């Protein structure tokens, strides 16, 4: 039996609010100026900023279920300035000044989301606290010190190393040897942000056609199960569901990530583990886990679980294997031994988009009118805002500081065909799991298995 009292049902975040009914499905063929496919954060932010820039345009958003149904309503709730792919990786292909500008733009995007939330009174339960990344064994500590050296090379991140005592003063994670603290992060309630953005975009005159499944995106048209939208500008904002579109099976793989949320913790439990500053929390494991302290006094913790389904299939409603629930509960108890008796209230999963080069991208082709953004590899809550602003600039034909950032028009080769794709991804995560186990048994340095996995996968 699962150790969670409720599983699936999209996510705890939506269970907390109540699942919305899809509204305003497309009612036949129409011609518009801009069609945005996907009503997650990327699509909603794009519509929001494009409405600001070009209020004369007829902008439509098309969504298979309801706005915020995908990763935007299931994620860990980290409004983080982390740059997917790493600053050093971008510095191998771009001038340092441009990479630094990218980091500063991400820092600003954290502030921009908070500004919009405050402007429209969106109750997204935002709480700034930064991010604490803890190292709990010698090999992880080696990686933490390397991350500290990277932070010194990139002061734009604001990150700094903390010794064990300083880390414990923020959150008492058992066995912490050293930690990295990053200031540019806030905790949010993902579904509340998605619902608030949806209401805001609709109030500004953008129609969102929910309950409408897109089959084909092509220059000038979006074909759905309810009719065809013809548009000069079409934006693909489908993230982990991209592989379901015709011709996109190998563009980005839908990687699974899973979460559990505990029952509310009593005050003595919070006192035992600290966590007074509302940091988000992550470890330095290769198969890492991440967590937040929720506004209603719970801990939400996530990790990869079963990483990938054959042929890029996706689960729709958040189903999660019992063994993944148990794994996440084991991680929680290893971090916080005083919480061994705390119950798990809800468990769920979702998919995120992963390009072959493990880097997010945003782009627009003026000739075809096709644009895209995504491949956030799990760090998209903030990146979607920057992507939406960038896409709005590109569609409006404006050259701005955003439209020349290093991630604009990044191209990655497609993923391998099956069964190589399934074998490679599962082999990679088995290797990372083996490396974590070796390091937990006392290895002093990062396992060669993990280093080899990074090189083969393209993550290194």
N, C-alpha and C positions, 0 to 999 in steps of 0.2 A: 504494500500500500504506500501511496505517496505520503510524505511527511508534511505536505501542505494541505490545508483544509479546502482550498480552492485552486484549481489549475485552469489555464487557458482563459477563455473569456476576453481575449485581446490583451488586457493588462490590468494590474491593480489600479493604475492611474485612471483608466476609464471606468473600472468598477466603482472607484471612489466618486466619480462624477455621475455615472449612469451613461450607458451607451446611447448615443444620439441616433435618431432615425434619419436615413438619407433624405435629402431635400432636393427639389428642383432638378430632377433628372432631365437629360437632354431629350427634347421632344421632336426629333426629326432633324432633317438637314438644315443647317444654317451657315451664314457667311459672317465672319467677324474679323476684327483686326488682329487680335492676338489670342492664340489658344495655348494654355498651359496645361500639360498633362501631369497630373499628380498634385493632390492638395495636402501634401506634407509641408514641413517648414519651408523647403526650397520654393515650392510653387506658391505658397501663401506670401512669403516675403517678396518674391518676384512681382506678383500682382500688386502688392501694397506699394512698392517703390515705383513701379511703372505707372501706377495710377497717379502718384505724385508728380512724376515727370511729364506724363502725357495724359491729362484728364480727358482729352478728346477721343481716346481710343476705346473701342468696345473690346474689353478683356474678359475672356471666359476661362475658367479652371474646370477641368474634368477629373473626376475621382471615382474609382471603382466601387468603393463602399461609402465611407464618410470621411470628412476632412480630419486628418490626424490619425487615420486608421493604421498606418504602417509604423515605421521606426519612430516617427515623430510623437506617437502616443505610447511608445513602449520602452523608450530608452532609459538610461540611468539618471537622467536629469542633471547633467553636467554642462553648464554654460562656461566652457573652457576655451582658452585662447591657444590651445595646442595646435601646431601645424602638422597635419597629416603628411607623413613622409620624412619629417625631420629637417631642421634647418641646414645641417651639414650636407644632407643629400641634395638639397636645392643649390647649395653653394658649389657643388661640383659642376653645375650646368649654368649658373647665373652669377652675376657680380654680387659680392657680399652686400653692397648697399641695397640692392634690389631685394635680397632675401630678408635683410633687416626691416625693410619697408613692409614686406609681407607680414612679418611678426607684429609690427606696430599696428597694421590694419586689423589683424585678428584681435589684438588688445582692445582696439577701439570698437570692434564689433560686439565684444562683451558689454561695453558701456552703452552701445547703441540699442541693443536688445532691452536693456534695463530702462533706457530713456523712453522707448516706445511703450513698454509695459506701464510705466508710470504715467505717461501722457494720456493713455486711454483707460486707465484704471483696470488693467488686466490683472486679476488675482492669480499670478503664477507662482506664488509662494517663494519669491526670489530671496535668497539670503547669501550675501557675499561671505566667503570664508577662505578662498584659495583652495589649493589641492595639496594633500600630503601623500607622497609616494614613499612607502616604507620598504626597507631592506631587512629581511629576517634571517639571513644566513650569510656566510662569508662571500659566496659568489655573487649574491644579490648586492652586497655591500660594495663589491668591486664595481658593479655596474652603476650603483648610486654615485660613487666617487667620479666615475667617468661622466655621468650626467652632470655632476657639479662642475667638472672641467668644461663641459660644453656650455653650461650656463655662464661661466666666466667669459667664454669666447663670444657669447651672445647675450650681453646684458639687457637687451630688449625684452627678454623673457621675465626678468625680475626674479628668477629662481635662485635659491640658495640652499646650501647644505645645512642640515641640523644634526647635532649629535643625538644620542639616544635620549638623554634627559630632556633636551629641547623638543624632540619629537613627542615624547610621552606627555609633555606639558600641553600638547595640542590634542592628541588622541593616544591612549595607552593600548597599543597593539602589542600583544605578547611577543617577546623575542626581538623587538626592533633593535638593530645595531646602529643604523644611521638612516636618515631620510632626506628627501629633497622636497622643499616647499615652494610652490608656485603661486603667486598672488592673484593672477588674472583668471579667476573662476568663481562662479556662484552656483549654488544649488537652486534647482527649479522643480516644479511639478509639471512634467512634460505635457500631459493632456490638458491641463489648465492653460498653458501657453498656446497649445494648438487651438483650443476652443476660443480663446480670446482673440487670437489672430484671425480666425475664421469669421467671427462676429464683426471685427473691425474692417476686414476686407469687404464683407458684404455690405456693411453700412456705408462704405465709400463707393458703392455702385458696381462692384464686380460680382458677376453671377458665378456661382460654384455649382456645377452640375454633378451632384453626388449620385451614387447608384448607377454609374455609367462606365462600362468597361471598354477601354481602348484596345483595339486589336492591331492597328497599323498606324505608324507615323511616317508621313512622306512629305516632300516639299508641297506646301499649299493645302494639305489636308490631314485631318485626323479621323480615322475610321473607327467607329464605336459600335456597340451592339444596339444603339438607339438612334443611329443616324451619323451623318458625316459633318464635321465642322470644317469649313474652308477658311483659311486664314493666311495672311501674308507672313506672319511671324508665329512660329510654333516652338515651344520650349518643352523639352523632355526633362521632367523632374520626378523620375520614377524610382530612383535609388535601388533598393534591394529587389524591386519587382521588374527591373529593366529587362531581365532575361526572358520574361513572358511575352515581350513584344516581338512581332515578326522581324527577323533579321538581326536581333540583338542577343541571341542566346549566349554568345561567348564574349560579349562586351564587358560586363561586370558580373562576377559570381555573387549570388545571394548567400552570404555567410550568416549562420545562425548565432544569435547571442541570447542568453537566458538570464532570468532574474527571479529572485524570491524577495518577499518582504515579510518581516517579522510581525508578531503581535506588538502592541505598544509596550515599550520598556518602562518598568517602574523607576522611580527616582533613584533608588539605591543602585540599580543597574547602571544608570547613566553616571552616577558618582563613581562607580567602580572602574568604568572605562574612560572617563573624561568626556571628550568630544564636545567641549563647550563652545568651540569657535565655528562650528558648522562647516569645517573643511569637507570637501569631497575626499575620498580615500581610495588609494590603489596600492598594489604591491609591485615589486620588481621581478616577479616570476615571469617566465616566458609565456605560459598560459595564465595570464594575469587575471585578477579579479578587481572589481571596482565597487564602490559603495557610496551612499549618502545617508545622512540623518534627515528623515522626512519631517515635515512641519507638524505631523500628528504623532511624533515621538516614536517612530519605528526606524529600523535599519533596512534599507533596500540594497541588496548586493547582487552583482551579476558576474557572468563569465561566459566563456564560449560554449561549454557543454558539447553536444553533437554538432560539429562545425558546419557540415555541408551535406545536402541531400543530392543524390545522384541526378544527373541531367539538369541541374540548376532548378529543381523543383522547390516550391515554397509552401510552407504551412501558412494558412490564412488566419487562424483564430487563436494563435498563441499556445498551441499544445506543447507540452514539455515532458520528456521522459522522467520517470521517478528517479532514475539513477542520477540525473542532472540536478534534481532538487536536493538529493542527498549530498552530492558533491559540493554544492554551494553552501549547504548547511554545515558541512565539515569545515569548509574554509572559514565561515563565520565563527565557528567555535574555536578553531585554531588561532584566529586573530584575538578573539575575546572569550577566554575560558569561562568567565563568570556568566556567560549567556547560554550555557549548555541546556538549560531547562526552558529557554524562551521558545515559544511555538512559532511555526511558519504559517502565516495567514493566507498567502497567495503566491503562486508561481506561474510564470508565463515565458514566452519566447517571441522573437521577431527576427527579421532579416535586415542586413545592411549590405550596401553595395561595395564590392572590392574590385578595383581595376587590377590588371596584371602587374603594374608597377607599384601598387599599394599607395598611390597618390591621388588625392581628390583633384577634380578639374572643373572648370567652368569655361564655356566657349559659345561662340555664335558665328555662323556663316552667313554673311549678308547676301550672298548670291542665292542660296537656297531658302533663306529665312528660317533655318533650323538652328536652335540653340539647345544647350544641355548644361546640367550641373549635377554633381554627385560624386559617388565613389569615396565617401567620407571615411570609410573603414572604421566607423564607430565613434568618430570625433566631430559629428556634424551639427550639433545643436547651435554652436556659434558660427561655424563655417557656412551654414545655410543662409544666415543673415548677410554675410559678406557676398555670398554667391548671388543672392536675390538682388542686392544693390548693383552688383556688377552686371548681371543680365539685363536689368532695367536700363543701365547706361548703354549697353551694347545695342539693345533693340531700339533705343531712342536715337542711336547714332552719335552719342557723345563720347569723346575721348577724355577720360578722367584718370586720376591716380589709380583707381581700382582696375581699369581696363588693361593696364600694362603690368599687373602683378605676375610673379612667376608661374602661378598655376593656371593662368588664362591660356586656353588652347593647348594645354598639355595633352599629348596623345600617347596612349599605351597600346602595345600589341594585344591582340585578343588572347583569351585563355585557350589552353589546349582542348582538343575534342575529348569526349568521353571514350574510354574509361580513364584516360590519362588525367583528366581534371579531378575526378573523384579520388583516384589513387594518390595524386600529388598532394592534394589538400589534406586528406586524412593522414597520409604519411608524414606531412609536415607537423601536424599537431600531435601525432604520436611521438615524433622526435622531440618536440618541445616538452611534452609531458615527461618523457624519459629523462631529459636534461634536468627538469625541475626536481625529479626524484633523486637523481645523482647529487645535485647540489644540496638538497635537504639532508642527505646522508653525510655531508661534510666536505664536498669539493670546494677548494679555495677560490677557483676561478670559474668563469663562465664555461660551461661544458662545450667541448668541441662539436658535439652533436648539434647544439643550438646554433653555433657559429656557421656550421655547414648548412643548416636549414635556412639561415638568413641569406646566405649566398645563393643557394639554389632557388629560393622563392623570389629573390629580388628585393627583399626587405632590408638587406644590409647596406 
